[in-house]
Amino acid sequence: MLFNSISFGIFLPTVLALYWTASPRWRNPILLVSSYIFYGMWDWRFCSLLLLSTVVDFTIGRRLRTTDVPGSRRALLITSLVVNLGILGIFKYLNFFVDSFASLLDRNGLEPNEPFLSVILPVGISFYTFQTLSYTIDVYRRRLEPVDNIVTFGTYVAYFPQLVAGPIERARILLPQLQEADRRVSTDQITSGLSLIVLGLFKKVVLADGVADVVDRTFADPTGMSWVSMGTGIAAFAIQIYGDFSGYTDMARGVSRLLGIELTLNFAQPYLSRNITEFWRRWHISLSNWLRDYLYIPLGGNRSGTVRTYINLMLTMLLGGLWHGASWNFIVWGGLHGLALVVHRLAFGGAVSDGPVRLRDLPSVVFTFLVVCAIWVFFRAPDFTSSVQVFRAMAFQDGADSAADLLLVSLAFITMVIVDVAARAEWPSLRLVERRPEIAGALLSLALVSVLVFSGGSPRPFVYFQF
């Protein structure tokens, strides 16, 4: 497994020791080599894809600086898009389209001679493809100066803390940090970085993995379950996907701080959102912003009339769903979120409040969470038929309830809400480490003890490694 705890427990201290003791000019080479070693822990052969994306976009970026001819610049941009999206399409979507076309022929009475094809999906390919594309597009738009040092650019593409599950870092945010001649690691960064790592481990091991068995049982066989058990399993998945993904992001940001580099905030307590628009401003923020800046706005955004705005929203969310995986379920998941965004814009103009959540907001927070949970079914179920079975069981099916599952998921949910409410109020954020170190130390110690207690089971890979 890529993120094997033993191998990573050796890898990270070694990298930190080399990085902290090296002179500034050697730090990026150390990060670059370490990132390729890290990725090679999964499958060294796919390091070639990282290298190909790096060389292509580094070269195109430099060529874009030397030409002002519009046609030549467009040709260079198209080359980057074709290479990067072509790699992504072959490795992530080829099997899906072959199978879908074969099924279509079969339903129409034909018997296709379907080729045997099984393409391995490189871990994290969606993340680093979007990351390197943002560089080329920003250079093309003249919003970013191209990089002259291929080691620096290669480090940006393959930066190991966020390589396999984000956040999707913009070049104009991460590259300047990598280009700093003498970046230093402060004591505050080490303290807050370690705190983030512990928090991320808590979310992953205690919350996400703690309810994983409930999720697996629920979606493996919805028949025979009561609506209470089904609802419990769906809520468990909402906890699992959030704890798993935001936990990884916390750890990635924490490890990066140990290197003196700040990564983008990717989650901002999304389950405390008061509407679906606010949810998408707080869930997977780096992807939401990428889709907005490089897809929704170029399509016309909200500048071309009401109907066109709704079409742009739907297209953006459909492609956002497809980004997650080659499955009709992901397309339906994205489409339903797009529909929910359209409905919210129709009813309320897409208004979002940035103020703190009040008690009076509780009904809208609960309603938004229930909508998100219902749509999560399509994200988690193995296929569309299974998704329908889940909803049928919720509506019409009687069966046995599991008090143990309900208690476990309720405790996990309460814990998640406490952590999020506290973080939303900002009192126990990383500033707590500075203001009240004794309280921060006690809370982090409790979290670490909980991680040790819950870590005895079989290790579970991060959910977003498959994307």
C-alpha positions in Angstrom: 0.0 0.0 0.0 1.2 3.5 -0.9 0.7 5.0 2.5 2.0 2.0 4.5 2.4 3.3 8.1 5.8 1.5 8.6 7.4 2.6 5.4 6.1 6.1 5.7 7.2 6.2 9.4 10.8 5.7 8.0 10.4 7.8 4.9 9.1 11.0 6.6 11.7 11.4 9.3 14.5 10.7 6.8 13.2 13.4 4.5 12.8 15.9 7.3 16.3 15.2 8.6 17.8 15.7 5.2 15.7 18.7 4.4 16.3 20.5 7.7 20.1 20.1 7.6 20.5 20.8 3.9 21.6 24.1 2.4 18.7 26.0 0.7 19.9 25.2 -2.8 19.6 21.4 -2.1 16.1 21.5 -0.6 14.1 21.3 -3.8 16.2 18.5 -5.2 15.6 16.6 -1.9 11.9 17.2 -2.2 11.8 16.1 -5.8 13.7 12.9 -5.3 11.7 12.2 -2.1 8.4 12.8 -4.0 9.3 10.3 -6.7 10.4 7.7 -4.1 7.1 8.3 -2.3 5.1 7.8 -5.5 7.2 4.8 -6.4 6.2 3.1 -3.2 2.9 2.3 -5.0 4.2 1.5 -8.5 7.5 2.9 -9.8 6.4 2.5 -13.4 3.9 5.3 -13.2 6.6 7.8 -12.1 7.1 8.1 -15.9 3.6 9.7 -16.2 4.7 12.3 -13.6 7.9 12.9 -15.5 6.0 13.2 -18.9 3.6 15.8 -17.5 6.5 17.7 -15.9 8.6 17.9 -19.1 5.7 18.7 -21.4 4.3 21.6 -19.3 7.7 22.9 -18.3 8.6 23.1 -22.0 5.3 24.6 -23.1 5.4 27.2 -20.3 8.8 28.4 -21.5 7.7 28.5 -25.1 4.6 30.5 -24.2 6.9 33.2 -22.9 8.8 33.5 -26.1 5.8 33.9 -28.5 3.1 36.5 -28.8 1.4 35.0 -31.9 -2.1 34.1 -30.8 -2.3 31.0 -33.0 1.0 29.6 -31.7 0.0 30.2 -28.1 -3.3 28.4 -28.6 -1.5 25.5 -30.2 0.8 25.2 -27.3 -2.1 25.3 -24.8 -4.0 22.7 -26.8 -0.9 20.5 -26.8 -0.8 20.6 -23.0 -4.5 19.9 -22.8 -4.3 17.0 -25.2 -1.3 15.4 -23.5 -2.5 15.7 -19.9 -6.2 15.0 -20.5 -5.2 12.3 -23.0 -3.2 10.5 -20.3 -6.0 11.0 -17.8 -8.6 9.7 -20.3 -6.6 6.6 -21.2 -5.9 5.5 -17.7 -9.1 6.6 -16.0 -11.9 6.5 -18.6 -11.0 4.1 -21.4 -12.4 1.0 -19.8 -15.6 2.9 -18.8 -16.3 4.0 -22.4 -15.4 0.6 -23.9 -17.8 -1.1 -21.5 -20.5 1.4 -21.9 -20.4 1.2 -25.7 -20.4 -2.6 -25.5 -23.4 -2.6 -23.2 -25.2 -0.2 -25.6 -24.6 -2.6 -28.6 -25.7 -5.6 -26.5 -29.0 -3.9 -25.6 -29.7 -3.3 -29.2 -29.4 -6.9 -30.1 -25.8 -6.9 -31.2 -23.1 -9.1 -29.8 -20.0 -7.0 -29.6 -16.6 -8.7 -29.5 -15.5 -6.7 -26.5 -11.7 -6.5 -26.2 -10.2 -7.6 -23.0 -8.8 -4.4 -21.5 -7.8 -3.7 -17.9 -5.9 -0.4 -17.4 -4.5 0.2 -14.0 -5.6 3.6 -12.6 -2.5 5.5 -11.3 -3.1 6.8 -7.9 -3.7 10.6 -7.6 -3.6 11.1 -11.4 -6.7 13.4 -11.3 -5.0 15.6 -8.7 -1.7 16.2 -10.4 -3.2 16.4 -13.9 -5.4 19.3 -12.8 -2.5 20.8 -10.9 -0.1 21.0 -13.8 -2.9 22.1 -16.2 -3.5 25.1 -13.9 0.1 26.1 -14.4 -0.1 26.0 -18.2 -3.4 27.8 -18.4 -2.3 30.6 -16.0 0.9 31.1 -18.1 -1.2 31.2 -21.2 -3.5 33.8 -19.7 -0.3 35.8 -18.7 -1.3 35.6 -15.0 1.9 33.7 -14.1 5.5 33.9 -15.2 6.9 30.5 -16.4 9.5 28.7 -14.3 13.0 28.4 -15.6 14.2 25.7 -13.2 12.9 22.3 -14.1 13.8 20.9 -10.6 11.5 23.6 -9.0 8.7 22.9 -11.5 9.1 19.1 -11.1 8.9 19.6 -7.3 5.6 21.5 -7.8 4.1 18.8 -9.9 5.2 15.9 -7.7 5.2 17.5 -4.2 4.6 14.4 -2.0 2.5 15.7 0.9 -0.4 16.5 -1.4 0.5 14.4 -4.5 -2.0 11.6 -4.2 -5.1 13.2 -2.7 -4.7 17.0 -2.9 -5.4 19.7 -2.2 -5.0 20.7 -5.9 -2.4 23.5 -5.5 -2.4 26.4 -7.8 1.0 27.2 -9.3 0.8 30.9 -8.2 0.4 29.7 -4.6 2.8 26.8 -4.3 5.6 27.8 -6.8 6.5 31.1 -5.1 7.1 29.2 -1.9 9.3 26.6 -3.7 11.2 29.5 -5.3 12.1 31.2 -2.0 15.9 31.2 -1.8 16.0 30.6 1.9 12.7 29.4 3.3 12.9 28.6 7.0 10.9 26.3 9.2 9.8 28.1 12.3 9.0 26.6 15.7 5.3 27.6 15.2 5.2 25.8 11.9 6.5 22.6 13.5 4.1 22.9 16.4 1.1 23.6 14.3 2.2 21.0 11.7 2.3 18.2 14.3 -1.0 19.4 15.6 -2.6 19.1 12.2 -1.1 15.6 11.7 -2.6 14.4 15.0 -5.9 16.0 14.1 -5.8 14.3 10.7 -5.0 10.9 12.2 -7.9 11.3 14.6 -10.3 12.0 11.7 -9.0 9.2 9.7 -8.5 6.4 12.2 -11.2 7.2 14.8 -14.0 8.8 12.8 -13.6 7.4 9.3 -12.3 3.9 10.0 -14.4 3.6 13.1 -17.6 3.6 11.1 -16.2 1.9 7.9 -17.6 -1.6 8.8 -21.1 -0.1 9.2 -20.8 1.5 5.7 -19.5 -1.7 4.1 -22.4 -3.8 5.6 -25.0 -1.3 4.6 -24.0 -1.0 0.9 -23.0 -4.6 0.5 -26.6 -5.8 0.9 -29.4 -3.3 1.5 -32.0 -6.0 1.6 -33.3 -7.1 5.0 -32.4 -3.7 6.6 -34.9 -1.3 8.1 -35.0 2.3 7.1 -33.3 3.2 10.4 -30.4 0.9 9.6 -30.1 2.2 6.1 -30.2 5.8 7.3 -27.5 4.9 9.9 -25.3 3.4 7.1 -25.7 6.5 4.9 -24.9 8.8 7.7 -21.9 6.6 8.5 -20.6 7.1 5.0 -21.0 10.9 5.2 -18.8 10.7 8.3 -16.4 8.3 6.7 -15.8 10.3 3.5 -15.4 13.5 5.4 -13.1 12.1 8.1 -11.1 10.2 5.6 -10.6 13.0 3.0 -10.3 16.0 5.4 -8.1 13.9 7.6 -5.7 13.3 4.7 -5.7 17.0 3.9 -4.9 17.9 7.5 -2.0 15.5 7.5 -0.8 16.8 4.1 -0.9 20.4 5.4 0.8 19.3 8.6 3.6 17.5 6.9 4.0 20.5 4.5 4.3 22.9 7.4 7.2 20.8 8.7 8.9 21.7 5.4 8.1 25.4 5.8 5.4 25.4 3.1 1.7 26.2 3.5 -0.9 24.3 1.5 -4.4 25.5 0.6 -7.2 24.9 3.1 -9.4 22.2 1.4 -12.2 21.8 4.0 -14.0 24.4 6.1 -16.6 22.5 8.2 -18.8 21.7 5.2 -21.5 19.8 7.2 -22.3 23.0 9.0 -23.3 24.6 5.7 -26.7 26.3 5.6 -27.4 25.5 1.9 -25.9 23.6 -1.0 -24.0 26.6 -2.4 -22.3 27.1 0.9 -21.5 23.4 1.1 -19.5 23.6 -2.2 -17.6 26.6 -0.9 -16.5 24.5 2.1 -16.1 21.0 0.6 -13.1 20.1 -1.5 -12.4 23.8 -1.9 -9.4 23.3 -4.2 -11.5 21.3 -6.7 -14.5 23.7 -6.4 -12.3 26.7 -7.1 -10.5 24.9 -10.0 -13.8 24.0 -11.7 -15.0 27.6 -11.2 -11.9 29.3 -12.6 -11.0 26.9 -15.4 -14.4 25.5 -16.5 -17.5 27.5 -15.2 -16.1 31.0 -15.9 -14.7 30.1 -19.3 -18.1 28.6 -20.2 -19.6 32.0 -19.5 -20.3 31.7 -15.8 -23.3 33.8 -14.9 -22.5 36.5 -17.6 -24.8 35.2 -20.4 -28.2 35.2 -18.9 -30.2 33.0 -16.5 -30.7 29.9 -18.6 -27.0 29.8 -19.7 -25.9 30.2 -16.1 -27.9 27.1 -15.1 -26.5 25.1 -18.1 -23.0 26.1 -17.1 -23.7 25.0 -13.5 -25.0 21.7 -14.6 -22.1 21.1 -17.0 -19.5 22.0 -14.4 -21.0 19.7 -11.8 -21.4 16.8 -14.3 -17.8 17.1 -15.2 -16.9 17.4 -11.5 -18.7 14.1 -10.9 -16.9 12.5 -13.9 -13.6 13.8 -12.5 -14.2 11.5 -9.5 -14.4 8.4 -11.4 -15.4 6.5 -14.6 -18.9 5.5 -13.5 -22.5 6.6 -14.3 -23.0 6.8 -10.5 -20.4 9.7 -10.3 -22.1 11.4 -13.2 -25.5 11.1 -11.5 -23.9 12.3 -8.2 -22.5 15.4 -10.0 -25.7 16.0 -11.9 -27.8 16.0 -8.7 -25.5 18.4 -7.0 -25.7 20.6 -10.1 -29.5 20.4 -9.9 -29.5 21.3 -6.2 -27.3 24.3 -7.0 -29.7 25.4 -9.7 -32.7 25.1 -7.4 -30.9 27.1 -4.7 -30.1 29.8 -7.2 -33.7 29.8 -8.4 -35.2 30.0 -5.0 -32.6 32.2 -3.1 -30.4 33.7 -5.8 -27.5 31.5 -4.6 -27.0 33.7 -1.6 -24.4 32.5 1.0 -23.8 33.8 4.5 -20.3 33.9 5.7 -21.3 34.6 9.3 -21.1 32.1 12.2 -23.7 29.4 12.4 -26.4 30.3 14.9 -29.0 28.2 16.6 -31.7 29.6 14.3 -29.7 28.1 11.4 -30.1 24.6 12.7 -33.1 23.6 10.4 -31.2 24.8 7.3 -28.0 23.0 8.4 -29.9 19.8 9.0 -31.8 20.0 5.7 -28.6 20.6 3.8 -26.9 17.7 5.5 -29.8 15.4 4.7 -29.7 16.4 1.0 -25.9 15.8 0.8 -26.3 12.4 2.5 -29.0 11.4 0.0 -26.8 12.3 -2.9 -23.8 10.5 -1.2 -25.7 7.2 -1.9 -24.7 7.5 -5.6 -21.1 8.2 -4.7 -20.8 5.1 -2.5 -23.0 2.5 -4.1 -21.2 0.2 -6.5 -23.6 0.9 -9.4 -26.9 2.6 -10.2 -29.0 -0.4 -9.5 -27.6 -0.7 -6.0 -28.3 3.0 -5.5 -32.0 2.5 -6.4 -32.1 -0.5 -4.0 -30.8 1.7 -1.1 -33.6 4.2 -1.7 -36.2 1.5 -2.1 -35.1 0.0 1.2 -35.3 3.4 2.9 -38.9 3.9 1.6 -40.6 0.6 1.7 -38.5 -2.0 3.6 -38.9 -3.3 7.1 -36.2 -5.2 8.9 -34.1 -5.6 11.9 -32.4 -2.5 13.5 -28.9 -2.6 14.9 -28.7 -0.7 18.1 -24.9 -1.1 18.3 -24.5 0.5 14.8 -26.8 3.3 15.7 -25.0 4.0 18.9 -21.5 3.9 17.2 -22.5 6.2 14.3 -24.3 8.6 16.7 -21.2 8.9 18.9 -19.0 9.4 15.8 -21.5 12.0 14.5 -21.5 13.9 17.8 -17.7 13.9 17.9 -17.5 15.1 14.3 -20.0 18.0 15.0 -18.1 19.0 18.2 -14.8 19.1 16.2 -16.4 21.1 13.4 -18.3 23.5 15.6 -15.1 24.2 17.6 -13.1 24.7 14.4 -15.8 27.0 13.0 -15.8 29.1 16.1 -12.0 29.1 15.8 -11.3 28.8 19.5 -9.4 25.5 19.3 -7.9 26.2 15.9 -4.1 26.2 15.7 -4.1 29.5 17.6 -5.1 27.6 20.6 -1.6 26.1 20.6 -0.3 29.6 21.1 -2.9 31.0 23.5 -3.5 28.0 25.8 -0.8 25.4 25.2 -1.8 23.3 28.2 -5.4 22.9 26.9 -4.1 22.3 23.4 -1.7 19.7 24.7 -4.4 17.9 26.6 -6.7 17.8 23.6 -4.0 16.6 21.2 -2.9 14.0 23.7 -6.5 12.7 24.0 -6.7 12.6 20.2 -3.4 10.7 19.9 -4.5 8.2 22.6 -7.7 7.7 20.7 -5.8 7.0 17.5 -3.6 4.4 19.2 -6.7 2.7 20.7 -8.5 2.6 17.4 -5.6 1.7 15.2 -5.5 -2.0 16.0 -7.6 -3.2 13.1 -6.8 -3.8 9.5 -5.5 -0.7 7.8 -7.8 1.0 5.3 -6.5 3.0 2.4 -7.7 6.5 2.0 -10.9 6.7 -0.1 -9.6 9.4 -2.4 -6.5 7.5 -3.4 -8.7 5.9 -6.1 -9.3 9.3 -7.7 
